[in-house]
Amino acid sequence: MGTERFEAVVTTLAHEGDVTISRMFGSDGLKANGKVFAMNVKGRLVVRLVAERVLELLASGVAAPFDPGHGRVMREWVAVPDRADVDWLELSREALLTVRRRAG
């Protein structure tokens, strides 16, 4: 579930100069400037975005809040199920830009 979609994201974004492949919460993820911005968790795309965008995605029903299993939702992170009609690469690029802007 979601693995193929995330592999396509990794294949494309791993060629960006500052993007590396990493692990977070036991899942494969992508980092830029030392910060994880996208990962595949249990078949869902989990991305870090600005708060306004998170609220927009939650309100549209496309994404759910991300709880890594500690009973505490991570602010500025959303989980997008594989079945959602969302371009995972586009959303991951948006997350990458979010992390880059914060570093700069």
Biopython code that builds the backbone (N, CA, C, O; Angstrom):
import numpy as np
from Bio.PDB.StructureBuilder import StructureBuilder

atoms = [
    (1, "MET", "N", (0.831, -1.195, 0.000)),
    (1, "MET", "CA", (0.000, 0.000, 0.000)),
    (1, "MET", "C", (0.868, 1.248, 0.000)),
    (1, "MET", "O", (1.651, 1.459, 0.926)),
    (2, "GLY", "N", (0.741, 2.058, -1.006)),
    (2, "GLY", "CA", (1.453, 3.316, -1.067)),
    (2, "GLY", "C", (2.934, 3.209, -1.346)),
    (2, "GLY", "O", (3.593, 4.212, -1.623)),
    (3, "THR", "N", (3.463, 2.001, -1.275)),
    (3, "THR", "CA", (4.910, 1.827, -1.431)),
    (3, "THR", "C", (5.388, 2.256, -2.811)),
    (3, "THR", "O", (6.393, 2.957, -2.930)),
    (4, "GLU", "N", (4.676, 1.842, -3.849)),
    (4, "GLU", "CA", (5.080, 2.190, -5.214)),
    (4, "GLU", "C", (5.007, 3.697, -5.427)),
    (4, "GLU", "O", (5.887, 4.292, -6.049)),
    (5, "ARG", "N", (3.948, 4.303, -4.905)),
    (5, "ARG", "CA", (3.799, 5.757, -5.064)),
    (5, "ARG", "C", (4.939, 6.484, -4.358)),
    (5, "ARG", "O", (5.475, 7.458, -4.887)),
    (6, "PHE", "N", (5.311, 6.019, -3.170)),
    (6, "PHE", "CA", (6.383, 6.692, -2.445)),
    (6, "PHE", "C", (7.732, 6.431, -3.105)),
    (6, "PHE", "O", (8.584, 7.319, -3.123)),
    (7, "GLU", "N", (7.944, 5.248, -3.640)),
    (7, "GLU", "CA", (9.196, 4.950, -4.339)),
    (7, "GLU", "C", (9.385, 5.888, -5.523)),
    (7, "GLU", "O", (10.508, 6.298, -5.817)),
    (8, "ALA", "N", (8.291, 6.232, -6.207)),
    (8, "ALA", "CA", (8.374, 7.182, -7.324)),
    (8, "ALA", "C", (8.788, 8.563, -6.819)),
    (8, "ALA", "O", (9.552, 9.262, -7.485)),
    (9, "VAL", "N", (8.295, 8.953, -5.664)),
    (9, "VAL", "CA", (8.677, 10.228, -5.056)),
    (9, "VAL", "C", (10.163, 10.203, -4.718)),
    (9, "VAL", "O", (10.891, 11.145, -5.030)),
    (10, "VAL", "N", (10.608, 9.131, -4.082)),
    (10, "VAL", "CA", (12.022, 8.999, -3.697)),
    (10, "VAL", "C", (12.914, 9.039, -4.935)),
    (10, "VAL", "O", (13.920, 9.747, -4.953)),
    (11, "THR", "N", (12.556, 8.296, -5.948)),
    (11, "THR", "CA", (13.354, 8.248, -7.177)),
    (11, "THR", "C", (13.520, 9.635, -7.786)),
    (11, "THR", "O", (14.600, 9.980, -8.265)),
    (12, "THR", "N", (12.470, 10.416, -7.770)),
    (12, "THR", "CA", (12.526, 11.758, -8.360)),
    (12, "THR", "C", (13.262, 12.746, -7.468)),
    (12, "THR", "O", (14.158, 13.449, -7.934)),
    (13, "LEU", "N", (12.899, 12.811, -6.198)),
    (13, "LEU", "CA", (13.458, 13.846, -5.323)),
    (13, "LEU", "C", (14.848, 13.528, -4.793)),
    (13, "LEU", "O", (15.558, 14.440, -4.371)),
    (14, "ALA", "N", (15.258, 12.267, -4.801)),
    (14, "ALA", "CA", (16.587, 11.907, -4.307)),
    (14, "ALA", "C", (17.700, 12.509, -5.163)),
    (14, "ALA", "O", (18.856, 12.545, -4.743)),
    (15, "HIS", "N", (17.355, 12.979, -6.352)),
    (15, "HIS", "CA", (18.351, 13.594, -7.228)),
    (15, "HIS", "C", (18.538, 15.087, -6.946)),
    (15, "HIS", "O", (19.425, 15.721, -7.518)),
    (16, "GLU", "N", (17.714, 15.639, -6.078)),
    (16, "GLU", "CA", (17.895, 17.031, -5.660)),
    (16, "GLU", "C", (19.177, 17.084, -4.826)),
    (16, "GLU", "O", (19.466, 16.152, -4.075)),
    (17, "GLY", "N", (19.924, 18.140, -4.950)),
    (17, "GLY", "CA", (21.228, 18.234, -4.306)),
    (17, "GLY", "C", (21.249, 18.045, -2.799)),
    (17, "GLY", "O", (22.168, 17.418, -2.273)),
    (18, "ASP", "N", (20.255, 18.572, -2.092)),
    (18, "ASP", "CA", (20.281, 18.527, -0.636)),
    (18, "ASP", "C", (19.368, 17.458, -0.043)),
    (18, "ASP", "O", (19.197, 17.412, 1.175)),
    (19, "VAL", "N", (18.785, 16.611, -0.860)),
    (19, "VAL", "CA", (17.846, 15.596, -0.387)),
    (19, "VAL", "C", (18.570, 14.279, -0.143)),
    (19, "VAL", "O", (19.332, 13.803, -0.985)),
    (20, "THR", "N", (18.315, 13.700, 1.030)),
    (20, "THR", "CA", (18.877, 12.394, 1.366)),
    (20, "THR", "C", (17.746, 11.465, 1.813)),
    (20, "THR", "O", (16.673, 11.913, 2.218)),
    (21, "ILE", "N", (18.010, 10.183, 1.731)),
    (21, "ILE", "CA", (17.050, 9.173, 2.182)),
    (21, "ILE", "C", (17.396, 8.825, 3.621)),
    (21, "ILE", "O", (18.563, 8.622, 3.955)),
    (22, "SER", "N", (16.386, 8.759, 4.463)),
    (22, "SER", "CA", (16.593, 8.534, 5.884)),
    (22, "SER", "C", (15.463, 7.684, 6.446)),
    (22, "SER", "O", (14.570, 7.263, 5.710)),
    (23, "ARG", "N", (15.502, 7.434, 7.751)),
    (23, "ARG", "CA", (14.415, 6.708, 8.419)),
    (23, "ARG", "C", (13.921, 7.530, 9.601)),
    (23, "ARG", "O", (14.698, 8.175, 10.305)),
    (24, "MET", "N", (12.614, 7.490, 9.796)),
    (24, "MET", "CA", (11.989, 8.176, 10.919)),
    (24, "MET", "C", (10.766, 7.369, 11.299)),
    (24, "MET", "O", (9.991, 6.973, 10.428)),
    (25, "PHE", "N", (10.580, 7.119, 12.575)),
    (25, "PHE", "CA", (9.459, 6.309, 13.061)),
    (25, "PHE", "C", (9.432, 4.940, 12.386)),
    (25, "PHE", "O", (8.362, 4.378, 12.153)),
    (26, "GLY", "N", (10.614, 4.405, 12.073)),
    (26, "GLY", "CA", (10.705, 3.089, 11.455)),
    (26, "GLY", "C", (10.272, 3.046, 10.010)),
    (26, "GLY", "O", (10.011, 1.970, 9.471)),
    (27, "SER", "N", (10.190, 4.211, 9.366)),
    (27, "SER", "CA", (9.730, 4.287, 7.984)),
    (27, "SER", "C", (10.758, 4.985, 7.116)),
    (27, "SER", "O", (11.574, 5.767, 7.604)),
    (28, "ASP", "N", (10.711, 4.695, 5.822)),
    (28, "ASP", "CA", (11.577, 5.384, 4.879)),
    (28, "ASP", "C", (11.109, 6.821, 4.730)),
    (28, "ASP", "O", (9.911, 7.100, 4.680)),
    (29, "GLY", "N", (12.074, 7.723, 4.661)),
    (29, "GLY", "CA", (11.722, 9.126, 4.527)),
    (29, "GLY", "C", (12.760, 9.894, 3.742)),
    (29, "GLY", "O", (13.830, 9.379, 3.417)),
    (30, "LEU", "N", (12.426, 11.132, 3.444)),
    (30, "LEU", "CA", (13.316, 12.035, 2.734)),
    (30, "LEU", "C", (13.637, 13.221, 3.624)),
    (30, "LEU", "O", (12.768, 13.749, 4.318)),
    (31, "LYS", "N", (14.893, 13.630, 3.594)),
    (31, "LYS", "CA", (15.369, 14.758, 4.397)),
    (31, "LYS", "C", (15.996, 15.806, 3.493)),
    (31, "LYS", "O", (16.544, 15.496, 2.435)),
    (32, "ALA", "N", (15.903, 17.048, 3.934)),
    (32, "ALA", "CA", (16.644, 18.148, 3.315)),
    (32, "ALA", "C", (17.093, 19.048, 4.454)),
    (32, "ALA", "O", (16.325, 19.323, 5.376)),
    (33, "ASN", "N", (18.318, 19.498, 4.392)),
    (33, "ASN", "CA", (18.873, 20.340, 5.454)),
    (33, "ASN", "C", (18.723, 19.691, 6.827)),
    (33, "ASN", "O", (18.501, 20.377, 7.825)),
    (34, "GLY", "N", (18.846, 18.372, 6.870)),
    (34, "GLY", "CA", (18.779, 17.640, 8.129)),
    (34, "GLY", "C", (17.378, 17.444, 8.691)),
    (34, "GLY", "O", (17.228, 16.918, 9.794)),
    (35, "LYS", "N", (16.352, 17.856, 7.955)),
    (35, "LYS", "CA", (14.969, 17.759, 8.428)),
    (35, "LYS", "C", (14.155, 16.834, 7.523)),
    (35, "LYS", "O", (14.190, 16.965, 6.299)),
    (36, "VAL", "N", (13.428, 15.908, 8.128)),
    (36, "VAL", "CA", (12.551, 15.033, 7.361)),
    (36, "VAL", "C", (11.380, 15.859, 6.852)),
    (36, "VAL", "O", (10.792, 16.639, 7.601)),
    (37, "PHE", "N", (11.042, 15.688, 5.577)),
    (37, "PHE", "CA", (9.912, 16.421, 5.016)),
    (37, "PHE", "C", (8.848, 15.509, 4.429)),
    (37, "PHE", "O", (7.708, 15.940, 4.250)),
    (38, "ALA", "N", (9.186, 14.257, 4.123)),
    (38, "ALA", "CA", (8.203, 13.315, 3.574)),
    (38, "ALA", "C", (8.618, 11.904, 3.951)),
    (38, "ALA", "O", (9.803, 11.573, 3.970)),
    (39, "MET", "N", (7.606, 11.065, 4.257)),
    (39, "MET", "CA", (7.893, 9.669, 4.579)),
    (39, "MET", "C", (6.672, 8.805, 4.272)),
    (39, "MET", "O", (5.549, 9.297, 4.159)),
    (40, "ASN", "N", (6.919, 7.537, 4.144)),
    (40, "ASN", "CA", (5.864, 6.551, 3.913)),
    (40, "ASN", "C", (5.661, 5.806, 5.226)),
    (40, "ASN", "O", (6.535, 5.060, 5.671)),
    (41, "VAL", "N", (4.496, 6.016, 5.844)),
    (41, "VAL", "CA", (4.189, 5.372, 7.118)),
    (41, "VAL", "C", (2.916, 4.551, 6.938)),
    (41, "VAL", "O", (1.825, 5.094, 6.761)),
    (42, "LYS", "N", (3.080, 3.239, 6.987)),
    (42, "LYS", "CA", (1.944, 2.321, 6.865)),
    (42, "LYS", "C", (1.101, 2.601, 5.624)),
    (42, "LYS", "O", (-0.129, 2.605, 5.676)),
    (43, "GLY", "N", (1.793, 2.837, 4.502)),
    (43, "GLY", "CA", (1.103, 3.041, 3.236)),
    (43, "GLY", "C", (0.521, 4.420, 3.036)),
    (43, "GLY", "O", (-0.216, 4.655, 2.079)),
    (44, "ARG", "N", (0.847, 5.338, 3.937)),
    (44, "ARG", "CA", (0.367, 6.710, 3.809)),
    (44, "ARG", "C", (1.555, 7.641, 3.569)),
    (44, "ARG", "O", (2.649, 7.425, 4.090)),
    (45, "LEU", "N", (1.317, 8.675, 2.774)),
    (45, "LEU", "CA", (2.328, 9.713, 2.608)),
    (45, "LEU", "C", (2.182, 10.680, 3.773)),
    (45, "LEU", "O", (1.109, 11.242, 3.994)),
    (46, "VAL", "N", (3.257, 10.868, 4.511)),
    (46, "VAL", "CA", (3.261, 11.796, 5.635)),
    (46, "VAL", "C", (4.222, 12.917, 5.279)),
    (46, "VAL", "O", (5.398, 12.680, 5.002)),
    (47, "VAL", "N", (3.703, 14.157, 5.289)),
    (47, "VAL", "CA", (4.505, 15.311, 4.884)),
    (47, "VAL", "C", (4.416, 16.428, 5.905)),
    (47, "VAL", "O", (3.438, 16.560, 6.641)),
    (48, "ARG", "N", (5.475, 17.231, 5.923)),
    (48, "ARG", "CA", (5.531, 18.408, 6.794)),
    (48, "ARG", "C", (5.258, 19.641, 5.942)),
    (48, "ARG", "O", (5.935, 19.887, 4.944)),
    (49, "LEU", "N", (4.253, 20.411, 6.353)),
    (49, "LEU", "CA", (3.840, 21.587, 5.596)),
    (49, "LEU", "C", (3.600, 22.754, 6.547)),
    (49, "LEU", "O", (3.601, 22.584, 7.766)),
    (50, "VAL", "N", (3.398, 23.927, 5.985)),
    (50, "VAL", "CA", (3.069, 25.079, 6.826)),
    (50, "VAL", "C", (1.676, 24.864, 7.419)),
    (50, "VAL", "O", (0.845, 24.165, 6.840)),
    (51, "ALA", "N", (1.436, 25.470, 8.572)),
    (51, "ALA", "CA", (0.194, 25.251, 9.313)),
    (51, "ALA", "C", (-1.054, 25.527, 8.489)),
    (51, "ALA", "O", (-2.026, 24.776, 8.576)),
    (52, "GLU", "N", (-1.047, 26.585, 7.695)),
    (52, "GLU", "CA", (-2.220, 26.926, 6.892)),
    (52, "GLU", "C", (-2.547, 25.823, 5.887)),
    (52, "GLU", "O", (-3.713, 25.487, 5.680)),
    (53, "ARG", "N", (-1.526, 25.273, 5.278)),
    (53, "ARG", "CA", (-1.723, 24.199, 4.286)),
    (53, "ARG", "C", (-2.225, 22.935, 4.970)),
    (53, "ARG", "O", (-3.074, 22.229, 4.425)),
    (54, "VAL", "N", (-1.709, 22.646, 6.153)),
    (54, "VAL", "CA", (-2.179, 21.491, 6.923)),
    (54, "VAL", "C", (-3.674, 21.629, 7.179)),
    (54, "VAL", "O", (-4.434, 20.686, 6.957)),
    (55, "LEU", "N", (-4.094, 22.790, 7.642)),
    (55, "LEU", "CA", (-5.512, 23.024, 7.923)),
    (55, "LEU", "C", (-6.368, 22.866, 6.669)),
    (55, "LEU", "O", (-7.472, 22.323, 6.724)),
    (56, "GLU", "N", (-5.853, 23.342, 5.547)),
    (56, "GLU", "CA", (-6.566, 23.224, 4.273)),
    (56, "GLU", "C", (-6.766, 21.757, 3.886)),
    (56, "GLU", "O", (-7.863, 21.361, 3.494)),
    (57, "LEU", "N", (-5.715, 20.960, 3.997)),
    (57, "LEU", "CA", (-5.802, 19.541, 3.647)),
    (57, "LEU", "C", (-6.708, 18.777, 4.601)),
    (57, "LEU", "O", (-7.447, 17.886, 4.181)),
    (58, "LEU", "N", (-6.653, 19.121, 5.879)),
    (58, "LEU", "CA", (-7.523, 18.473, 6.861)),
    (58, "LEU", "C", (-8.989, 18.821, 6.584)),
    (58, "LEU", "O", (-9.855, 17.947, 6.617)),
    (59, "ALA", "N", (-9.260, 20.090, 6.314)),
    (59, "ALA", "CA", (-10.629, 20.541, 6.061)),
    (59, "ALA", "C", (-11.215, 19.909, 4.805)),
    (59, "ALA", "O", (-12.416, 19.648, 4.735)),
    (60, "SER", "N", (-10.360, 19.663, 3.809)),
    (60, "SER", "CA", (-10.841, 19.068, 2.557)),
    (60, "SER", "C", (-11.098, 17.574, 2.689)),
    (60, "SER", "O", (-11.736, 16.971, 1.826)),
    (61, "GLY", "N", (-10.601, 16.976, 3.770)),
    (61, "GLY", "CA", (-10.776, 15.545, 3.972)),
    (61, "GLY", "C", (-9.763, 14.688, 3.232)),
    (61, "GLY", "O", (-9.837, 13.460, 3.275)),
    (62, "VAL", "N", (-8.821, 15.325, 2.558)),
    (62, "VAL", "CA", (-7.797, 14.609, 1.797)),
    (62, "VAL", "C", (-6.762, 13.977, 2.718)),
    (62, "VAL", "O", (-6.188, 12.936, 2.398)),
    (63, "ALA", "N", (-6.530, 14.610, 3.860)),
    (63, "ALA", "CA", (-5.488, 14.147, 4.776)),
    (63, "ALA", "C", (-6.042, 14.088, 6.197)),
    (63, "ALA", "O", (-7.085, 14.660, 6.515)),
    (64, "ALA", "N", (-5.303, 13.378, 7.029)),
    (64, "ALA", "CA", (-5.643, 13.259, 8.444)),
    (64, "ALA", "C", (-4.463, 13.758, 9.266)),
    (64, "ALA", "O", (-3.334, 13.779, 8.777)),
    (65, "PRO", "N", (-4.710, 14.159, 10.509)),
    (65, "PRO", "CA", (-3.578, 14.538, 11.370)),
    (65, "PRO", "C", (-2.637, 13.340, 11.523)),
    (65, "PRO", "O", (-3.077, 12.191, 11.485)),
    (66, "PHE", "N", (-1.354, 13.611, 11.694)),
    (66, "PHE", "CA", (-0.391, 12.530, 11.843)),
    (66, "PHE", "C", (-0.025, 12.337, 13.301)),
    (66, "PHE", "O", (0.473, 13.248, 13.963)),
    (67, "ASP", "N", (-0.283, 11.138, 13.784)),
    (67, "ASP", "CA", (0.096, 10.711, 15.128)),
    (67, "ASP", "C", (1.060, 9.543, 14.949)),
    (67, "ASP", "O", (0.661, 8.489, 14.455)),
    (68, "PRO", "N", (2.316, 9.711, 15.340)),
    (68, "PRO", "CA", (3.289, 8.640, 15.148)),
    (68, "PRO", "C", (3.100, 7.442, 16.076)),
    (68, "PRO", "O", (3.903, 6.509, 16.064)),
    (69, "GLY", "N", (2.039, 7.470, 16.878)),
    (69, "GLY", "CA", (1.767, 6.332, 17.743)),
    (69, "GLY", "C", (1.959, 6.624, 19.214)),
    (69, "GLY", "O", (1.834, 5.729, 20.049)),
    (70, "HIS", "N", (2.262, 7.862, 19.536)),
    (70, "HIS", "CA", (2.488, 8.247, 20.925)),
    (70, "HIS", "C", (1.252, 8.888, 21.550)),
    (70, "HIS", "O", (1.281, 9.327, 22.700)),
    (71, "GLY", "N", (0.159, 8.937, 20.774)),
    (71, "GLY", "CA", (-1.049, 9.573, 21.276)),
    (71, "GLY", "C", (-1.005, 11.089, 21.200)),
    (71, "GLY", "O", (-1.826, 11.774, 21.810)),
    (72, "ARG", "N", (-0.049, 11.607, 20.452)),
    (72, "ARG", "CA", (0.101, 13.055, 20.312)),
    (72, "ARG", "C", (0.271, 13.395, 18.831)),
    (72, "ARG", "O", (1.211, 12.943, 18.178)),
    (73, "VAL", "N", (-0.649, 14.190, 18.325)),
    (73, "VAL", "CA", (-0.604, 14.599, 16.923)),
    (73, "VAL", "C", (0.570, 15.542, 16.717)),
    (73, "VAL", "O", (0.824, 16.434, 17.527)),
    (74, "MET", "N", (1.281, 15.326, 15.614)),
    (74, "MET", "CA", (2.414, 16.197, 15.282)),
    (74, "MET", "C", (1.898, 17.393, 14.482)),
    (74, "MET", "O", (1.335, 17.248, 13.396)),
    (75, "ARG", "N", (2.106, 18.556, 15.046)),
    (75, "ARG", "CA", (1.694, 19.791, 14.386)),
    (75, "ARG", "C", (2.488, 19.955, 13.089)),
    (75, "ARG", "O", (3.669, 19.612, 13.030)),
    (76, "GLU", "N", (1.843, 20.473, 12.070)),
    (76, "GLU", "CA", (2.450, 20.730, 10.763)),
    (76, "GLU", "C", (2.762, 19.461, 9.978)),
    (76, "GLU", "O", (3.536, 19.500, 9.021)),
    (77, "TRP", "N", (2.171, 18.344, 10.370)),
    (77, "TRP", "CA", (2.327, 17.094, 9.636)),
    (77, "TRP", "C", (0.944, 16.536, 9.311)),
    (77, "TRP", "O", (0.030, 16.610, 10.133)),
    (78, "VAL", "N", (0.796, 15.982, 8.117)),
    (78, "VAL", "CA", (-0.448, 15.315, 7.744)),
    (78, "VAL", "C", (-0.131, 13.962, 7.123)),
    (78, "VAL", "O", (0.961, 13.730, 6.606)),
    (79, "ALA", "N", (-1.119, 13.081, 7.189)),
    (79, "ALA", "CA", (-1.002, 11.751, 6.583)),
    (79, "ALA", "C", (-2.040, 11.641, 5.476)),
    (79, "ALA", "O", (-3.230, 11.868, 5.697)),
    (80, "VAL", "N", (-1.576, 11.292, 4.286)),
    (80, "VAL", "CA", (-2.447, 11.163, 3.118)),
    (80, "VAL", "C", (-2.537, 9.684, 2.754)),
    (80, "VAL", "O", (-1.524, 9.065, 2.428)),
    (81, "PRO", "N", (-3.739, 9.111, 2.807)),
    (81, "PRO", "CA", (-3.864, 7.688, 2.473)),
    (81, "PRO", "C", (-3.604, 7.431, 0.990)),
    (81, "PRO", "O", (-3.764, 8.317, 0.151)),
    (82, "ASP", "N", (-3.205, 6.217, 0.694)),
    (82, "ASP", "CA", (-2.899, 5.825, -0.684)),
    (82, "ASP", "C", (-4.105, 6.017, -1.601)),
    (82, "ASP", "O", (-3.944, 6.340, -2.778)),
    (83, "ARG", "N", (-5.286, 5.825, -1.080)),
    (83, "ARG", "CA", (-6.491, 5.930, -1.901)),
    (83, "ARG", "C", (-6.879, 7.369, -2.242)),
    (83, "ARG", "O", (-7.718, 7.588, -3.115)),
    (84, "ALA", "N", (-6.280, 8.353, -1.565)),
    (84, "ALA", "CA", (-6.609, 9.759, -1.811)),
    (84, "ALA", "C", (-6.168, 10.177, -3.204)),
    (84, "ALA", "O", (-5.106, 9.780, -3.686)),
    (85, "ASP", "N", (-7.000, 10.978, -3.835)),
    (85, "ASP", "CA", (-6.707, 11.477, -5.177)),
    (85, "ASP", "C", (-5.828, 12.725, -5.070)),
    (85, "ASP", "O", (-6.260, 13.848, -5.329)),
    (86, "VAL", "N", (-4.586, 12.479, -4.681)),
    (86, "VAL", "CA", (-3.610, 13.550, -4.477)),
    (86, "VAL", "C", (-2.308, 13.131, -5.145)),
    (86, "VAL", "O", (-1.912, 11.967, -5.080)),
    (87, "ASP", "N", (-1.654, 14.077, -5.781)),
    (87, "ASP", "CA", (-0.360, 13.812, -6.403)),
    (87, "ASP", "C", (0.706, 13.807, -5.309)),
    (87, "ASP", "O", (1.073, 14.858, -4.785)),
    (88, "TRP", "N", (1.196, 12.625, -4.973)),
    (88, "TRP", "CA", (2.178, 12.499, -3.891)),
    (88, "TRP", "C", (3.467, 13.254, -4.196)),
    (88, "TRP", "O", (4.074, 13.832, -3.295)),
    (89, "LEU", "N", (3.884, 13.255, -5.448)),
    (89, "LEU", "CA", (5.116, 13.962, -5.797)),
    (89, "LEU", "C", (4.935, 15.462, -5.598)),
    (89, "LEU", "O", (5.810, 16.127, -5.044)),
    (90, "GLU", "N", (3.821, 15.987, -6.042)),
    (90, "GLU", "CA", (3.560, 17.419, -5.893)),
    (90, "GLU", "C", (3.514, 17.825, -4.416)),
    (90, "GLU", "O", (4.087, 18.843, -4.029)),
    (91, "LEU", "N", (2.843, 17.038, -3.613)),
    (91, "LEU", "CA", (2.747, 17.340, -2.183)),
    (91, "LEU", "C", (4.113, 17.209, -1.503)),
    (91, "LEU", "O", (4.431, 17.978, -0.597)),
    (92, "SER", "N", (4.908, 16.248, -1.934)),
    (92, "SER", "CA", (6.260, 16.080, -1.380)),
    (92, "SER", "C", (7.168, 17.231, -1.779)),
    (92, "SER", "O", (7.999, 17.671, -0.985)),
    (93, "ARG", "N", (7.018, 17.721, -3.000)),
    (93, "ARG", "CA", (7.793, 18.896, -3.431)),
    (93, "ARG", "C", (7.419, 20.115, -2.574)),
    (93, "ARG", "O", (8.280, 20.904, -2.185)),
    (94, "GLU", "N", (6.128, 20.248, -2.293)),
    (94, "GLU", "CA", (5.662, 21.340, -1.436)),
    (94, "GLU", "C", (6.295, 21.230, -0.044)),
    (94, "GLU", "O", (6.707, 22.234, 0.538)),
    (95, "ALA", "N", (6.368, 20.015, 0.478)),
    (95, "ALA", "CA", (6.995, 19.795, 1.784)),
    (95, "ALA", "C", (8.489, 20.110, 1.728)),
    (95, "ALA", "O", (9.037, 20.688, 2.667)),
    (96, "LEU", "N", (9.138, 19.739, 0.650)),
    (96, "LEU", "CA", (10.558, 20.045, 0.470)),
    (96, "LEU", "C", (10.777, 21.555, 0.483)),
    (96, "LEU", "O", (11.697, 22.041, 1.141)),
    (97, "LEU", "N", (9.948, 22.293, -0.231)),
    (97, "LEU", "CA", (10.078, 23.750, -0.236)),
    (97, "LEU", "C", (9.843, 24.335, 1.153)),
    (97, "LEU", "O", (10.496, 25.305, 1.539)),
    (98, "THR", "N", (8.923, 23.753, 1.898)),
    (98, "THR", "CA", (8.662, 24.209, 3.258)),
    (98, "THR", "C", (9.912, 24.080, 4.120)),
    (98, "THR", "O", (10.274, 25.010, 4.841)),
    (99, "VAL", "N", (10.566, 22.930, 4.044)),
    (99, "VAL", "CA", (11.784, 22.690, 4.838)),
    (99, "VAL", "C", (12.919, 23.607, 4.371)),
    (99, "VAL", "O", (13.667, 24.137, 5.193)),
    (100, "ARG", "N", (13.046, 23.789, 3.077)),
    (100, "ARG", "CA", (14.107, 24.666, 2.560)),
    (100, "ARG", "C", (13.913, 26.107, 3.010)),
    (100, "ARG", "O", (14.879, 26.776, 3.377)),
    (101, "ARG", "N", (12.686, 26.586, 2.986)),
    (101, "ARG", "CA", (12.411, 27.972, 3.401)),
    (101, "ARG", "C", (12.739, 28.191, 4.873)),
    (101, "ARG", "O", (13.231, 29.251, 5.258)),
    (102, "ARG", "N", (12.464, 27.189, 5.683)),
    (102, "ARG", "CA", (12.741, 27.309, 7.120)),
    (102, "ARG", "C", (14.240, 27.318, 7.403)),
    (102, "ARG", "O", (14.692, 27.918, 8.378)),
    (103, "ALA", "N", (14.999, 26.654, 6.551)),
    (103, "ALA", "CA", (16.448, 26.594, 6.762)),
    (103, "ALA", "C", (17.132, 27.871, 6.289)),
    (103, "ALA", "O", (18.207, 28.224, 6.776)),
    (104, "GLY", "N", (16.514, 28.553, 5.353)),
    (104, "GLY", "CA", (17.141, 29.710, 4.737)),
    (104, "GLY", "C", (16.793, 30.956, 5.370)),
    (104, "GLY", "O", (17.256, 32.015, 4.946)),
]
sb = StructureBuilder()
sb.init_structure("model")
sb.init_model(0)
sb.init_chain("A")
sb.init_seg("    ")
for serial, (resi, resn, name, xyz) in enumerate(atoms, 1):
    if name == "N":
        sb.init_residue(resn, " ", resi, " ")
    sb.init_atom(name, np.array(xyz, "f"), 0.0, 1.0, " ", f" {name:<3s}", serial, name[0])
structure = sb.get_structure()
